């Protein structure tokens, strides 16, 4: 099974594979400093704990090995500023993308550049024919990224309950199909 690179350079920052429990303190600090920023959009924030962070890092390891999810820390210098991931879509030829940033890292194009790098990396894998990004329709910051990267809006549909605190209850899904010339160099 082909896997993406574990380190992806993005100019001023890198995407790097999470290093399991070795990254516990960094992951915990990143999450805890971002909780209020994420609370309106992310339901998992309500159950955040040190134990859940440890479990999350363990899952990152096993799911990477299986190809189910590729999770990356977004690192600027020695500081973690966010997370991004690609996970299997319901259809075997697709993958879904997700991302979030520490509040101090927003508004600088980091999420867009990180997602663009993840797009290129996923399309370099064999068998990946499309990528999707889904977000709540009220989350305009998340909507800007697929729009900037050339994704096309695919559908709007009711979100499964529960709905995040700031959510509209409508999910927007964007899709980008594999370009004809996307091959790892």
Secondary structure by P-SEA (a helix, b strand, c coil): ccccccccccccccccccccccaaaaaaaaaaaacccccccccccccccaaaaaaaaaaaaaaaaaccbbbbbbcccccccccccccccccccbbbbbbcccccccccaaaaaaaaaaaaaaaacccccbbbbbbcccaaaaaaaaaaaccccccccccccccccccccbbbbbbbccccccccc
